[in-house]
């Protein structure tokens, strides 16, 4: 294996921005546009048919956004796409605290950009009411199933804790190489299968912030819980993972690493020359 290097911070932050954008756009977009969809009946064809993807489809969509972007840009930034994850792995001493604020800002901005795009697209359909229908997270009256603040707090803490446990576990050196994005994406899918009715599933403050202000309808006022609970859960996981598992990889950061030969074109090679085929 060739020498490895950590990409420039600007590239890492752009990867976090793009990855979080895709997570929010793909996950929340599936909930907004595709979860419930009725076909338009043609003359004489009877009642419309439900073609929506439902809760299972939305859960898969969130998982797939993480899988696809982790493979696409995980080697650049570590594929956090979530302020709670960044904080949790920093608590676990698998990420530099000095880089946490920049990562969090990039993630929140990426999420907000996606939220703005979803808001603009949703307004393009006649009769679609944007307020209250942009897949925001909430508790009590804003919970899909009417769950209390305490219930949502407990769920978000526990689910984020296990999410970060999985991330810390599958990114250790002895884990099967190349399968970490699949395990992380499937874990996020499972989390959504559990908790969409409870809170619309956050476990990610950037995802919650992304649509709260565009959604309105009480979501901004409840946003504090969807920062507090995921951060608490992630911090618990970060602090206890090595105690529970006996795996202590505090010498191995969850950051991007690329091969030198993938960054620097060798001397004498023209990168703009026509490609040859064998």
C-alpha positions in Angstrom: 0.0 0.0 0.0 1.3 3.5 -0.9 1.8 6.3 1.5 -1.4 7.9 2.9 -2.2 11.5 3.7 -5.1 13.4 5.2 -6.7 15.7 2.6 -6.7 19.5 3.1 -9.3 20.8 5.5 -11.1 22.7 2.7 -11.7 19.4 0.9 -12.8 17.6 4.0 -15.3 20.3 4.8 -16.7 20.3 1.3 -17.1 16.6 1.5 -19.0 17.0 4.8 -21.2 19.7 3.2 -22.0 17.6 0.2 -22.5 14.4 2.2 -24.9 16.1 4.6 -26.7 17.8 1.7 -27.3 14.4 0.2 -28.4 12.8 3.5 -31.1 15.5 4.0 -32.1 15.8 0.4 -32.4 12.1 -0.1 -33.8 11.1 3.3 -36.2 14.0 3.9 -37.0 14.3 0.2 -38.2 10.7 0.2 -40.5 11.5 3.2 -41.8 14.7 1.6 -42.4 13.5 -2.0 -42.6 9.8 -2.0 -43.8 8.4 1.4 -47.4 8.8 0.5 -48.3 9.1 -3.2 -51.6 8.3 -5.0 -51.7 7.6 -8.7 -53.9 9.9 -10.7 -56.7 7.6 -12.1 -57.5 7.8 -15.8 -61.0 7.9 -17.0 -62.8 4.7 -16.1 -59.8 3.2 -14.3 -61.4 3.3 -10.8 -59.9 4.6 -7.6 -56.3 5.9 -7.4 -53.6 3.4 -6.3 -51.2 4.1 -3.5 -47.7 4.1 -4.9 -45.9 5.6 -2.0 -42.8 4.1 -0.4 -44.1 4.4 3.2 -42.0 4.3 6.4 -39.9 1.4 5.1 -39.0 3.2 1.9 -38.0 6.4 3.9 -35.9 4.4 6.3 -34.1 2.8 3.3 -33.6 6.1 1.7 -31.8 7.6 4.8 -29.6 4.5 5.0 -28.8 4.6 1.3 -27.8 8.3 1.4 -25.1 7.4 4.0 -24.0 4.3 2.2 -23.6 6.1 -1.2 -21.9 9.2 0.2 -19.6 7.2 2.6 -18.3 5.3 -0.4 -18.1 8.5 -2.5 -16.4 10.9 -0.1 -15.7 8.9 3.1 -12.0 8.7 2.2 -11.9 12.5 2.1 -13.5 13.5 5.4 -14.4 10.3 7.3 -18.1 10.5 6.3 -19.5 11.9 9.5 -22.4 14.0 8.0 -23.7 14.5 11.5 -22.6 16.8 14.3 -23.4 14.2 17.0 -21.2 11.7 15.2 -18.4 14.2 15.1 -18.7 15.0 18.7 -19.1 11.4 19.7 -16.0 10.2 18.0 -14.1 13.2 19.4 -15.1 12.1 22.9 -13.8 8.6 21.9 -10.5 10.3 21.1 -10.9 9.2 17.5 -11.1 12.7 16.1 -9.3 16.0 16.9 -11.4 18.4 19.0 -9.9 21.3 17.2 -11.6 20.2 14.0 -15.0 19.6 15.5 -16.4 23.2 15.1 -15.5 23.4 11.4 -17.0 20.0 10.7 -20.2 20.9 12.5 -20.6 24.2 10.6 -20.0 22.4 7.3 -22.7 19.8 8.2 -25.3 22.3 9.3 -24.7 24.5 6.2 -25.0 21.4 3.9 -28.2 20.4 5.6 -29.7 23.9 5.4 -28.8 24.0 1.7 -30.7 20.8 1.2 -33.6 22.0 3.3 -33.8 25.1 1.1 -33.8 23.0 -2.1 -36.6 20.8 -0.7 -38.6 23.8 0.3 -38.3 25.3 -3.3 -39.2 22.0 -5.0 -42.2 21.4 -2.6 -43.6 24.8 -3.5 -43.7 23.8 -7.1 -46.8 21.7 -6.7 -50.2 23.3 -6.7 -52.0 22.7 -3.4 -49.0 21.5 -1.5 -48.9 23.1 2.0 -45.2 23.5 2.9 -45.8 24.5 6.5 -45.8 21.4 8.7 -45.0 19.0 5.8 -41.2 19.1 5.4 -40.3 16.1 7.4 -39.4 18.0 10.6 -38.7 16.3 13.8 -40.9 16.9 16.9 -42.4 15.7 20.1 -45.9 15.9 21.6 -48.2 17.5 19.0 -45.4 17.5 16.5 -44.6 13.8 17.0 -46.1 11.6 14.2 -47.4 9.3 16.9 -48.0 11.8 19.6 -45.1 10.7 21.8 -44.1 12.9 24.7 -41.0 15.0 25.1 -39.5 12.5 27.5 -40.2 9.6 25.2 -38.6 11.3 22.3 -35.6 12.4 24.4 -35.1 8.8 25.5 -35.4 7.4 22.0 -33.1 9.9 20.5 -30.4 9.4 23.2 -30.5 5.6 22.9 -30.7 5.4 19.1 -27.8 7.9 18.6 -25.7 6.0 21.2 -26.1 2.7 19.4 -25.5 4.5 16.0 -22.1 5.8 17.3 -21.3 2.4 18.8 -21.7 0.9 15.4 -19.6 3.6 13.7 -16.8 3.1 16.3 -17.0 -0.7 15.9 -17.0 -1.0 12.1 -14.2 1.6 11.6 -11.7 -0.3 13.7 -8.7 -1.8 12.0 -9.8 -5.5 12.5 -13.3 -4.9 10.9 -13.8 -6.3 7.4 -12.3 -3.8 5.0 -14.7 -1.8 2.8 -17.9 -2.9 4.6 -18.1 0.0 7.1 -20.5 2.1 5.0 -22.9 -0.8 4.5 -23.1 -1.5 8.3 -23.5 2.2 9.1 -26.2 2.7 6.5 -28.1 -0.4 7.6 -27.9 0.8 11.2 -29.4 4.1 10.2 -32.1 2.3 8.3 -32.9 0.2 11.4 -33.0 3.4 13.5 -35.6 4.9 11.2 -37.7 1.7 11.1 -37.9 2.1 14.9 -38.4 5.7 15.4 -40.1 7.4 12.5 -43.5 7.2 14.4 -41.8 8.5 17.5 -40.0 11.6 16.4 -39.7 11.4 12.6 -36.2 10.3 13.5 -33.3 12.7 14.0 -30.2 11.2 15.6 -28.6 14.1 13.6 -28.8 17.7 14.6 -27.9 18.9 11.1 -30.8 16.9 9.6 -33.2 18.4 12.2 -31.9 22.0 11.7 -32.0 21.5 7.9 -35.8 21.5 7.6 -37.0 23.0 11.0 -37.2 26.6 9.9 -38.6 25.9 6.4 -41.2 23.6 8.0 -42.3 26.0 10.8 -45.3 24.8 12.7 -43.5 24.5 16.0 -40.4 22.7 14.7 -38.0 25.6 15.4 -39.1 25.8 19.0 -38.5 22.1 19.6 -35.1 22.0 17.8 -33.2 22.2 21.1 -34.1 18.6 21.9 -32.8 17.3 18.6 -29.4 18.8 19.4 -29.3 17.9 23.0 -30.4 14.3 22.8 -28.2 13.1 19.9 -25.1 14.8 21.4 -25.8 13.2 24.8 -26.2 9.7 23.2 -23.1 10.1 21.0 -21.0 11.3 23.9 -22.1 8.3 26.0 -21.1 6.0 23.2 -17.8 7.8 22.7 -16.9 7.6 26.4 -17.9 4.0 26.9 -17.1 2.1 23.7 -13.6 1.0 24.6 -14.8 0.1 28.1 -17.5 -2.2 26.8 -15.7 -3.8 23.9 -12.1 -3.8 25.1 -11.2 -2.3 21.7 -9.1 0.9 22.2 -8.2 2.5 18.9 -7.6 6.0 20.1 -4.5 6.1 17.9 -6.7 5.8 14.8 -8.7 8.9 13.8 -12.0 8.6 11.8 -10.8 11.1 9.2 -10.2 11.0 5.5 -7.1 9.3 4.1 -6.1 9.2 0.5 -3.2 7.6 -1.2 -0.5 10.0 -2.3 -0.6 8.6 -5.9 -4.3 9.5 -6.1 -3.5 13.2 -5.3 -0.2 13.9 -7.0 0.2 13.1 -10.6 3.6 11.4 -11.1 6.4 13.3 -12.9 6.3 12.9 -16.6 2.5 12.1 -16.8 0.2 14.4 -18.5 -3.2 14.3 -16.8 -4.9 15.8 -19.8 -3.5 13.3 -22.3 -6.0 11.0 -24.1 -6.8 7.9 -22.1 -5.4 4.6 -23.5 -7.3 1.3 -23.5 -5.7 -2.1 -23.1 
